[in-house]
């Protein structure tokens, strides 16, 4: 095998290895992002529920103890 052929084979092997490595990293990133998306969507629902509860509690307290108008002074 000539030196040129050896170099070309080495470049081809390195390129293939890099492609495989890139695909593996991309798959890992995709899997990680899917997990993060699922977790954040669950957090959205949790925060929405907690905001609704806080809003309801605030409305009840404001009905029981109306705020005084402090614009006079």
C-alpha positions as CSV (number, residue, x, y, z in Angstrom):
1,X,0.0,0.0,0.0
2,X,1.4,3.4,-1.0
3,X,1.9,6.2,1.5
4,X,-0.9,8.2,-0.2
5,X,-3.3,5.3,0.1
6,X,-2.4,4.8,3.8
7,X,-3.0,8.5,4.5
8,X,-6.3,8.4,2.6
9,X,-7.4,5.3,4.6
10,X,-6.4,7.0,7.9
11,X,-8.4,10.1,7.0
12,X,-11.4,8.0,6.0
13,X,-11.2,6.1,9.3
14,X,-10.9,9.3,11.3
15,X,-13.8,10.8,9.5
16,X,-16.0,7.7,10.1
17,X,-15.0,7.7,13.7
18,X,-15.8,11.4,14.0
19,X,-19.2,10.8,12.4
20,X,-20.0,8.0,14.7
21,X,-18.9,10.0,17.7
22,X,-20.9,13.0,16.5
23,X,-24.0,10.9,16.1
24,X,-23.6,9.4,19.6
25,X,-23.2,12.9,21.1
26,X,-26.3,14.1,19.2
27,X,-28.3,11.1,20.4
28,X,-27.2,11.8,24.0
29,X,-28.2,15.4,23.6
30,X,-31.6,14.5,22.2
31,X,-32.2,12.1,25.1
32,X,-31.1,14.7,27.7
33,X,-33.3,17.4,26.1
34,X,-36.4,15.0,26.1
35,X,-35.9,14.4,29.8
36,X,-35.5,18.2,30.5
37,X,-38.6,19.0,28.4
38,X,-40.7,16.4,30.3
39,X,-39.5,17.7,33.7
40,X,-40.2,21.4,32.7
41,X,-43.6,20.6,31.4
42,X,-44.4,18.8,34.8
43,X,-43.1,21.9,36.6
44,X,-45.3,24.2,34.5
45,X,-48.3,22.2,35.6
46,X,-47.2,22.3,39.3
47,X,-46.6,26.0,39.2
48,X,-49.9,26.6,37.5
49,X,-51.7,24.6,40.2
50,X,-49.8,26.5,43.0
51,X,-50.6,29.9,41.4
52,X,-54.3,29.0,41.3
53,X,-54.3,28.0,44.9
54,X,-52.5,31.2,45.9
55,X,-54.9,33.3,43.9
56,X,-57.9,31.5,45.5
57,X,-56.5,32.0,49.0
58,X,-55.7,35.7,48.3
59,X,-59.3,36.3,47.1
60,X,-60.8,34.7,50.2
61,X,-58.5,36.7,52.5
62,X,-59.3,39.9,50.6
63,X,-63.0,39.2,51.0
64,X,-62.6,38.6,54.8
65,X,-60.2,41.6,55.2
66,X,-60.7,44.2,52.5
67,X,-57.8,46.5,52.0
68,X,-58.4,50.1,53.0
69,X,-58.1,52.8,50.3
70,X,-54.9,54.6,51.2
71,X,-55.1,57.1,48.3
72,X,-56.1,60.0,50.6
73,X,-52.8,60.6,52.0
